[in-house]
Each structure stands twice: as C-alpha cells, then as structure tokens.
C-alpha cells in the first residue's frame, strides 16, 4: 500500500504492521469490527450470533451470519496468522450448523438482538434482509446449505491449499486477509479476498449452481423460463437483473435511479407469469400510486394484460404495480418467454415515460 505525496508526485510506502504490535485483540477488536460492519468481508451478511456456544460440544463460533440466500455462514477469525488447523475448526462448526432448523436460527437471532440491545423484530428483520414477503418463504429459505469464511492477517499456505480444493469441489468457502498499516498516528485496515480469486468468482458460482442438482428446489421449466428472461433483459435492454436458479422469481437492480426495482415471477402450474415494479420508500410508493390513479387503463391497453396494485403482506409500506401474463397450456417455453419479454418491454417503456 502506498501514499501519494502530491508535492513531489511520488508514492511513499505505507508501513505494514501487526495487530499484536498495536495491542489489538481478536475478540475485542477484529471480531467487533466485523460484527458491526460485516460488509468488509465483501458481501451482504446479517450477523445472527456472536460467540455462539450452545452446541453439545464445548466450542464457540466467533460469528455466525446469514448470506442473501439464507445460507448459514460461519465466520472464523484469527488475529495475525491463521495457523494450520483453522480449516478443520471451521468445517466442524459448519457441520454443527447443518442441523439447525429455521426455528432455531430465528431463536438464535432473537437472543442476539436481545444481547445487543437492538430494537428489532427477528422475523421482520430476516424477511427484509432476504427480500422475502412471508413467514412461509422465510422458513423455506433458511439454512438450505452452509458455508464459511476465514479471515486473518496472514493465511497459512496449508489452509489456502485445503480451501482451494474445497472450493473447486463445490464447497462454498472464502479466505480473506485483514491487514493493518501505519500512517502517522493512524491505523489503516485493508481487506483482500484470496479465495476464490475475485476475477474467477462469477464463473465458480455459476459452476456450483449447475452442478449441485440435489440442492435445486425450483422446477426445471421454471428455472429455464426465468433464466431465459434474465438473459433477454441483460442482453436486449439497458436494465440489469440476476437469476440465481433457486427460486420461482428474481429481482432486478434499481430502476431509473429511483427507489424502485422490477421483480419477475413464474408460476408454471397456473400457466401464469407476473412482473411488477415495487418500492417501500415514500418516493417510489407515490410514483406507483400516481400511475395507478392516473394511467392504469392506458397501461392495461398498452401491455395487453391485467394490471393492478398489490401491497406487501408483511411490510405494510411495500407497494407493487403488478402485470399478470396469462399463457395457454399449448404454448411452449420459447413462445412463453417471447410473450413475457414483449410485455416487459412495453411495461418498462411506459414507466420510463410516466416516472420521468
């Protein structure tokens, strides 16, 4: 790491140091930094337990989190060097978590909320974090698989070797370095993901989704339909969305730099697909209401489908403007995708003009 000296237009090396030399401890400092700001590990995580020790064996998990898919994520921390046994330690904890039920995870999070003095409802917080809409979806999506993250200043080569092999064999693991640097009286903290290499992570995630067929809960035709829709959106429009292959719906990114996003869903058994634009922020909700009140019939005529408002089930601030697309049982997958994406193009174009 270097610091720019603008007067001389040169780079000055920033001195690397250790947590030991600066009297920074694993539990009191590093663990607290990550507990309070887990995104430093490179992804959205929700901490649900800290120093959890309620298993039958006398062992303690540093931090336990959920990722955006609802998977339990063990976070194992080491202050300076990881040593050669942390991989086995993390794998043991992951195996313990494999038997946790959704109810147990919710109770664990309730205890954490109480322990930290947070004013949160556990279920509401989980539903919001996982972008779900009901208790039923929450129980379906919690702890479908498990993974772990190892973080420390230096990674033992033996640990890197084991974790590389695990990752290449479809075990979801990350190794992240957390290094301190001295800059005058200040201490800088730098994080760097070692495994998987960031440039290859997208490929590996895609590979895992395809190869882990036993974990696929979504009907194959549903996933094929939604994947084709996502491919169309990303290649034929200026909007962006990612489908994980694990659910019967997926969400897109922010729309028009407004607090709005599109959601795409497919119910094969009902010969019906839907798309909707949703928001729980006042500005976005007001825009949706305005379209409903002033231009609903015009929108229905344009898209050639039913359009209606639907509030959120759990989140009373959430509002959706829904377009329902009906299919006949004789239409094949390709024809259904073509009809659906055509409706999306007209729906998106209409909203762009309405919201601007």
C-alpha positions in Angstrom: 0.0 0.0 0.0 1.3 3.4 -1.0 0.5 7.0 -0.1 0.7 9.8 -2.7 3.0 12.7 -2.0 1.3 15.4 -4.2 4.1 17.9 -3.7 6.8 15.6 -5.1 4.4 13.5 -7.2 5.8 10.3 -5.7 4.4 7.2 -4.0 5.5 6.6 -0.4 5.2 3.1 1.0 2.8 2.8 3.9 4.4 0.6 6.7 2.7 -2.7 7.3 2.3 -3.6 10.9 0.7 -6.3 13.1 -2.3 -6.4 15.3 -0.1 -7.6 18.2 2.3 -4.6 17.9 -0.7 -2.3 18.2 -2.3 -4.2 21.1 -5.4 -5.1 19.0 -7.1 -8.3 20.1 -9.0 -10.8 18.1 -12.2 -10.8 20.2 -12.3 -7.2 21.5 -11.3 -5.5 18.2 -11.3 -7.5 15.0 -14.4 -9.5 15.8 -16.3 -6.3 16.8 -15.3 -4.5 13.6 -16.8 -7.3 11.5 -19.8 -7.8 13.8 -20.7 -4.1 13.3 -19.8 -3.9 9.6 -19.8 -7.4 8.1 -19.8 -6.0 4.5 -16.0 -5.5 4.9 -15.9 -9.2 4.0 -17.0 -8.4 0.5 -20.7 -9.2 0.6 -24.0 -8.5 2.3 -24.2 -10.5 5.5 -26.5 -10.4 8.5 -24.9 -11.3 11.8 -27.3 -13.5 13.9 -25.0 -14.7 16.6 -21.7 -13.7 18.3 -19.5 -16.2 20.3 -22.2 -18.8 20.0 -21.5 -21.8 22.3 -24.8 -23.6 22.7 -23.9 -26.8 20.8 -23.5 -30.1 22.8 -19.7 -29.8 22.5 -17.8 -27.1 24.3 -16.8 -25.0 21.3 -17.6 -21.4 20.3 -18.3 -19.9 16.9 -16.8 -16.4 16.6 -19.6 -15.0 14.4 -22.5 -16.7 12.7 -24.2 -14.9 9.8 -26.8 -15.4 7.0 -26.0 -14.5 3.4 -28.5 -13.1 1.0 -29.7 -16.6 0.0 -30.4 -17.5 3.7 -27.4 -19.8 4.0 -25.7 -20.0 7.4 -22.2 -18.6 7.2 -19.6 -19.4 9.8 -17.0 -16.6 10.2 -13.8 -17.7 11.8 -11.2 -15.1 12.8 -7.5 -15.2 13.6 -5.6 -12.1 14.7 -2.3 -12.5 12.9 -1.5 -15.9 11.3 -4.3 -18.4 10.8 -2.2 -21.4 11.7 -2.8 -24.9 10.2 -5.9 -26.1 11.9 -8.5 -23.3 11.3 -9.9 -25.0 8.2 -10.8 -28.1 10.3 -12.2 -25.8 13.0 -14.4 -24.0 10.5 -15.6 -27.3 8.9 -16.6 -28.6 12.3 -18.7 -25.5 13.0 -20.3 -25.7 9.6 -21.3 -29.4 10.3 -22.8 -28.3 13.6 -24.9 -25.6 11.8 -26.1 -28.1 9.2 -28.7 -29.5 11.7 -30.0 -26.1 12.8 -33.7 -25.7 11.9 -35.2 -22.4 10.7 -36.9 -22.0 14.1 -33.6 -22.5 15.9 -31.9 -19.9 13.7 -34.8 -17.4 14.4 -34.4 -18.1 18.2 -30.7 -17.6 17.9 -31.2 -14.3 16.2 -33.7 -13.2 18.8 -31.2 -13.9 21.5 -28.5 -11.9 19.6 -31.0 -9.0 19.2 -31.6 -9.0 23.0 -27.9 -9.4 23.8 -27.0 -6.3 21.6 -30.0 -4.2 22.9 -31.4 -3.8 19.3 -34.9 -2.7 18.7 -35.8 -5.3 16.0 -38.3 -8.0 15.4 -36.3 -11.1 14.4 -38.7 -12.4 11.7 -39.3 -8.9 10.2 -35.6 -8.2 10.0 -34.8 -11.6 8.4 -37.7 -11.2 5.9 -36.4 -7.7 4.9 -32.8 -8.8 4.6 -33.6 -11.8 2.5 -36.1 -9.8 0.4 -39.0 -12.2 1.1 -42.6 -11.5 1.7 -44.0 -14.1 4.2 -43.2 -16.4 7.1 -43.6 -19.3 4.7 -40.9 -18.1 2.4 -38.6 -17.4 5.3 -38.8 -21.0 6.6 -38.3 -22.3 3.1 -35.1 -20.3 2.5 -33.3 -20.5 5.8 -30.2 -22.8 6.0 -30.6 -24.7 2.7 -26.8 -25.0 2.8 -23.8 -23.9 4.9 -20.6 -22.1 4.1 -17.6 -20.5 5.9 -15.3 -17.5 5.8 -11.8 -17.5 7.3 -10.3 -14.1 7.9 -6.8 -13.2 9.4 -3.7 -11.1 8.7 -1.8 -14.0 7.1 -3.1 -17.2 5.6 -1.1 -20.3 6.2 -0.3 -22.0 2.8 -1.7 -25.3 4.1 -5.0 -23.5 4.8 -5.0 -22.0 1.3 -4.3 -25.4 -0.3 -7.2 -27.0 1.6 -9.6 -24.2 0.9 -8.8 -24.1 -2.8 -9.5 -27.8 -3.0 -12.8 -27.4 -1.1 -13.9 -24.5 -3.4 -13.0 -26.4 -6.6 -15.2 -29.2 -5.2 -18.2 -27.0 -4.7 -17.8 -26.2 -1.0 -18.5 -22.5 -0.6 -15.6 -21.1 1.3 -13.8 -17.7 1.3 -10.4 -16.7 2.6 -9.9 -13.0 3.3 -6.8 -11.2 4.7 -7.2 -8.3 7.1 -4.0 -6.3 7.3 -3.1 -3.2 9.4 -0.9 -0.4 8.1 0.6 2.5 10.0 0.1 6.0 8.6 1.5 8.5 11.1 -0.7 8.1 14.2 -3.5 6.5 12.2 -4.0 2.8 11.6 -5.4 1.7 8.2 -7.1 -1.6 7.7 -7.0 -3.3 4.3 -9.0 -6.4 3.3 -8.3 -8.6 0.3 -10.1 -11.7 -0.9 -7.7 -14.5 -1.6 -10.0 -17.5 -2.2 -11.9 -17.5 -4.5 -9.9 -15.1 -6.7 -12.4 -12.3 -7.4 -11.9 -12.5 -11.1 -13.0 -16.1 -11.1 -15.7 -16.0 -8.5 -18.5 -15.4 -11.0 -17.5 -18.4 -13.0 -17.2 -20.6 -9.9 -20.6 -19.5 -8.6 -22.2 -20.4 -11.9 -20.5 -23.7 -12.0 -21.7 -24.6 -8.5 -25.3 -23.7 -9.3 -25.3 -26.0 -12.3 -23.5 -28.9 -10.6 -25.4 -29.0 -7.3 -28.6 -30.5 -8.7 -29.5 -32.1 -5.4 -30.0 -28.6 -3.9 -32.2 -27.3 -6.7 -35.6 -26.8 -5.4 -37.1 -24.9 -8.4 -38.8 -26.8 -11.1 -36.6 -27.1 -14.2 -39.0 -25.5 -16.5 -39.5 -22.6 -14.1 -35.7 -22.0 -13.8 -35.3 -22.3 -17.6 -38.0 -19.8 -18.2 -36.6 -17.3 -15.7 -33.0 -17.7 -16.9 -34.2 -17.0 -20.4 -36.0 -13.9 -19.2 -32.9 -12.7 -17.3 -30.7 -13.3 -20.4 -33.0 -11.3 -22.5 -33.1 -8.4 -20.0 -29.3 -8.3 -19.8 -28.6 -8.6 -23.5 -31.5 -6.8 -25.1 -32.3 -4.0 -22.7 -30.5 -1.4 -20.6 -31.9 -2.9 -17.4 -29.9 -5.5 -15.3 -31.1 -8.5 -13.3 -29.5 -11.7 -12.0 -31.3 -15.0 -11.6 -29.8 -17.5 -9.1 -31.7 -20.5 -10.3 -33.0 -21.3 -6.8 -36.4 -19.6 -6.7 -39.5 -19.0 -8.8 -38.8 -15.3 -9.0 -35.8 -12.9 -9.2 -35.3 -9.2 -8.7 -33.6 -6.6 -10.8 -31.5 -3.5 -9.9 -32.6 0.0 -9.1 -34.8 1.4 -11.9 -34.1 4.9 -13.3 -32.0 5.7 -10.2 -35.3 5.8 -8.2 -36.1 3.7 -5.1 -37.9 1.1 -7.4 -37.0 -2.2 -8.8 -38.6 -4.8 -11.1 -39.4 -8.4 -9.9 -40.1 -11.3 -12.3 -42.0 -14.4 -11.3 -43.3 -17.6 -13.0 -46.0 -20.0 -11.7 -45.9 -22.9 -14.2 -48.7 -24.8 -12.6 -51.1 -21.8 -13.1 -49.9 -21.1 -16.7 -49.2 -17.6 -15.4 -46.2 -15.3 -15.0 -46.1 -11.9 -13.4 -43.8 -8.9 -13.3 -44.0 -5.9 -11.0 -42.3 -2.8 -10.0 -42.1 -2.3 -6.3 -41.0 0.1 -3.6 -41.3 0.6 0.2 -39.8 4.1 0.1 -42.2 7.0 0.1 -41.0 8.5 -3.2 -41.3 5.2 -5.0 -44.7 4.3 -3.5 -46.0 7.8 -4.5 -44.9 7.2 -8.2 -46.6 3.8 -8.3 -49.8 5.2 -6.8 -49.8 8.0 -9.3 -49.7 5.6 -12.3 -52.5 3.5 -10.7 -54.7 6.6 -10.2 -54.0 8.4 -13.5 -52.9 6.0 -16.2 -54.0 2.4 -15.2 -56.4 1.8 -18.1 -53.9 3.2 -20.6 -51.2 0.9 -19.2 -53.5 -2.2 -19.4 -54.3 -1.4 -23.0 -50.6 -0.9 -23.9 -49.3 -4.1 -22.3 -52.4 -6.2 -23.2 -52.6 -7.8 -19.8 -54.2 -7.3 -16.4 -52.5 -4.6 -14.2 -53.3 -4.0 -10.5 -51.9 -2.7 -7.2 -50.8 -5.2 -4.5 -49.5 -4.2 -1.1 -46.8 -6.3 0.8 -48.1 -9.0 3.1 -45.6 -8.4 5.9 -44.2 -5.0 5.0 -47.2 -2.6 5.1 -45.1 0.1 3.4 -44.4 -2.1 0.4 -46.5 -1.4 -2.8 -46.3 -3.2 -6.1 -47.7 -2.4 -9.5 -48.3 -5.9 -10.9 -48.7 -7.1 -14.5 -50.2 -10.6 -14.9 -49.3 -12.5 -18.1 -51.6 -15.5 -19.0 -50.4 -18.4 -21.1 -52.3 -21.3 -22.7 -51.2 -24.8 -21.9 -50.3 -25.4 -25.6 -47.6 -22.6 -25.7 -44.1 -24.0 -25.5 -41.3 -22.4 -23.3 -39.8 -20.3 -26.1 -43.2 -18.8 -27.1 -44.0 -18.0 -23.4 -40.6 -16.3 -23.0 -41.3 -14.2 -26.1 -44.7 -13.1 -24.9 -43.4 -12.3 -21.5 -40.4 -10.3 -22.6 -42.5 -8.4 -25.1 -44.9 -7.3 -22.3 -41.9 -6.3 -20.2 -40.5 -4.1 -22.9 -43.8 -2.3 -23.2 -44.3 -2.1 -19.4 -40.7 -0.7 -18.9 -41.1 1.9 -21.7 -44.4 3.1 -20.3 -43.0 3.5 -16.8 -39.9 5.3 -18.1 -42.1 8.0 -19.6 -44.5 8.1 -16.6 -41.8 8.4 -14.0 -39.8 11.0 -15.9 
